[in-house]
């Protein structure tokens, strides 16, 4: 099939590679190079780098709406279908109608659950036990289009956003490949989403990483693994925000009875009471310092049993 591929981060690269193996990729579209890192030097999206390596035609338009030159480029390619994976821009309706079969998007959730920019992170933060990849027909709304194919994936107890993203990245390539095989045969199903079951997965903010000690130990752990890559879990001690790099849930028959945030034990690690159960902080990073054992930080901060964290 004649295909255009829209994607930007490393997550989307496995799907691009699979499309190159199985179809005629006429164009790759990625977001423009953008400043990143402390030096704010411009970096190319991973998909743009991969397109260059594969010697594929590449465009990185600043805007898509009312971009008549870009629309004309797509029109001239006589595309059968366009595929989007984590492209990061809203597609105007004028573009969606250009390919013969429209645009198919590989979304990293079991739609209609977790529509939005951060479905992998929110699946973990909400304690989901299963997620997956949904191939949907792209419409003008936010991840509202008909469901064409679903690939389910278990969420393991020790998954973080990075490990789950890695698996779903490969699953997206498999799901897109299967969807296009079915589409070629005219056998790709289409089912409307059940709007009443929809939930949202908005883009993360720094505030999403704040530890709330009144939450349960399970909820604190789930939030930690969802935000570990960015923005990271943080609690406050005095005027400092301390990043939590590693923690575990303690298994006890009864709760400690202590006020949430109370320090229960300081040795190599740091055990803290929560709204239900306790968590043990294993590694932390204070501002301007290297990652260290949580107990070493606590002793340096003169933190004692029965003190409270904010």
CORLINHU-V588132 format. One record per residue. N is the residue number from 0. RES is the residue in one small letter. SS is DSSP state (hx for helix, st for strand, lp for the rest). PHI is phi in whole degrees, 0 to 359 (NA if undefined). Layout:
BEGIN
N/RES/SS/PHI, N/RES/SS/PHI
END
This chain:
BEGIN
0/x/lp/NA, 1/x/st/275, 2/x/st/233, 3/x/st/250, 4/x/st/241, 5/x/st/245, 6/x/st/193, 7/x/lp/227, 8/x/lp/278, 9/x/hx/302, 10/x/hx/308, 11/x/hx/274, 12/x/hx/298, 13/x/hx/303, 14/x/hx/291, 15/x/hx/300, 16/x/hx/300, 17/x/hx/293, 18/x/hx/297, 19/x/hx/296, 20/x/hx/292, 21/x/hx/248, 22/x/lp/219, 23/x/st/262, 24/x/st/276, 25/x/st/276, 26/x/st/202, 27/x/st/245, 28/x/st/237, 29/x/lp/230, 30/x/lp/292, 31/x/lp/297, 32/x/lp/304, 33/x/st/221, 34/x/st/298, 35/x/st/206, 36/x/lp/79, 37/x/lp/296, 38/x/lp/279, 39/x/lp/52, 40/x/st/280, 41/x/st/288, 42/x/st/238, 43/x/lp/277, 44/x/lp/300, 45/x/hx/302, 46/x/hx/294, 47/x/hx/296, 48/x/hx/298, 49/x/hx/292, 50/x/hx/298, 51/x/hx/298, 52/x/hx/296, 53/x/lp/269, 54/x/lp/58, 55/x/lp/260, 56/x/lp/301, 57/x/st/226, 58/x/st/229, 59/x/lp/227, 60/x/lp/291, 61/x/lp/293, 62/x/lp/219, 63/x/lp/248, 64/x/lp/291, 65/x/lp/62, 66/x/lp/268, 67/x/hx/293, 68/x/hx/294, 69/x/hx/292, 70/x/hx/299, 71/x/hx/294, 72/x/hx/299, 73/x/hx/296, 74/x/hx/302, 75/x/hx/289, 76/x/lp/273, 77/x/lp/49, 78/x/lp/290, 79/x/lp/281, 80/x/st/200, 81/x/st/240, 82/x/st/243, 83/x/st/240, 84/x/st/220, 85/x/lp/52, 86/x/lp/290, 87/x/lp/96, 88/x/lp/228, 89/x/lp/285, 90/x/lp/267, 91/x/lp/289, 92/x/hx/302, 93/x/hx/297, 94/x/hx/278, 95/x/hx/299, 96/x/lp/273, 97/x/lp/287, 98/x/lp/294, 99/x/lp/304, 100/x/lp/255, 101/x/lp/72, 102/x/st/250, 103/x/st/249, 104/x/st/245, 105/x/st/265, 106/x/st/256, 107/x/lp/274, 108/x/lp/199, 109/x/lp/266, 110/x/lp/302, 111/x/lp/275, 112/x/lp/292, 113/x/lp/61, 114/x/st/286, 115/x/lp/129, 116/x/lp/278, 117/x/lp/227, 118/x/hx/292, 119/x/hx/293, 120/x/hx/296, 121/x/hx/287, 122/x/hx/300, 123/x/hx/289, 124/x/hx/297, 125/x/lp/265, 126/x/lp/71, 127/x/lp/295, 128/x/lp/259, 129/x/st/221, 130/x/st/215, 131/x/st/163, 132/x/st/237, 133/x/st/248, 134/x/st/271, 135/x/st/236, 136/x/st/281, 137/x/lp/287, 138/x/lp/240, 139/x/lp/290, 140/x/lp/284, 141/x/lp/278, 142/x/lp/56, 143/x/lp/256, 144/x/lp/291, 145/x/lp/302, 146/x/st/276, 147/x/st/257, 148/x/st/197, 149/x/st/229, 150/x/st/238, 151/x/st/273, 152/x/st/216, 153/x/st/290, 154/x/lp/259, 155/x/lp/280, 156/x/lp/302, 157/x/lp/259, 158/x/lp/295, 159/x/lp/243, 160/x/hx/301, 161/x/hx/291, 162/x/hx/291, 163/x/hx/291, 164/x/hx/298, 165/x/hx/299, 166/x/hx/292, 167/x/hx/290, 168/x/hx/299, 169/x/hx/290, 170/x/hx/296, 171/x/hx/298, 172/x/hx/298, 173/x/hx/297, 174/x/hx/293, 175/x/hx/296, 176/x/hx/301, 177/x/hx/295, 178/x/hx/298, 179/x/hx/289, 180/x/hx/299, 181/x/hx/292, 182/x/hx/297, 183/x/hx/300, 184/x/lp/271, 185/x/lp/71, 186/x/lp/242, 187/x/lp/276, 188/x/lp/291, 189/x/lp/213, 190/x/st/234, 191/x/lp/293, 192/x/lp/285, 193/x/lp/273, 194/x/hx/299, 195/x/hx/294, 196/x/hx/263, 197/x/lp/288, 198/x/lp/228, 199/x/st/247, 200/x/lp/229, 201/x/lp/291, 202/x/lp/304, 203/x/lp/289, 204/x/lp/240, 205/x/hx/301, 206/x/hx/295, 207/x/hx/293, 208/x/hx/271, 209/x/st/293, 210/x/lp/283, 211/x/lp/247, 212/x/lp/294, 213/x/lp/285, 214/x/lp/292, 215/x/st/288, 216/x/hx/302, 217/x/hx/298, 218/x/hx/293, 219/x/hx/296, 220/x/hx/295, 221/x/hx/297, 222/x/hx/295, 223/x/hx/303, 224/x/hx/286, 225/x/hx/285, 226/x/hx/254, 227/x/lp/303, 228/x/lp/292, 229/x/lp/193, 230/x/lp/273, 231/x/lp/85, 232/x/st/279, 233/x/st/218, 234/x/st/235, 235/x/st/251, 236/x/st/224, 237/x/lp/65, 238/x/lp/261, 239/x/st/250, 240/x/st/261, 241/x/st/258, 242/x/st/278, 243/x/st/263, 244/x/st/263, 245/x/st/206, 246/x/st/205, 247/x/st/217, 248/x/st/271, 249/x/st/272, 250/x/lp/260, 251/x/lp/224, 252/x/lp/286, 253/x/lp/227, 254/x/lp/288, 255/x/lp/290, 256/x/lp/82, 257/x/lp/279, 258/x/lp/298, 259/x/lp/307, 260/x/lp/96, 261/x/st/283, 262/x/st/285, 263/x/st/256, 264/x/st/204, 265/x/st/231, 266/x/lp/220, 267/x/lp/290, 268/x/lp/241, 269/x/st/219, 270/x/st/265, 271/x/st/228, 272/x/st/286, 273/x/lp/236, 274/x/lp/296, 275/x/st/206, 276/x/lp/87, 277/x/st/226, 278/x/st/238, 279/x/st/247, 280/x/st/279, 281/x/st/261, 282/x/st/222, 283/x/st/223, 284/x/st/230, 285/x/lp/287, 286/x/lp/303, 287/x/lp/75, 288/x/lp/234, 289/x/lp/278, 290/x/lp/298, 291/x/st/214, 292/x/st/302, 293/x/hx/300, 294/x/hx/296, 295/x/hx/296, 296/x/hx/298, 297/x/hx/299, 298/x/hx/293, 299/x/hx/293, 300/x/lp/271, 301/x/lp/57, 302/x/lp/269, 303/x/lp/239, 304/x/lp/304, 305/x/lp/82, 306/x/lp/290, 307/x/st/240, 308/x/lp/261, 309/x/lp/261
END
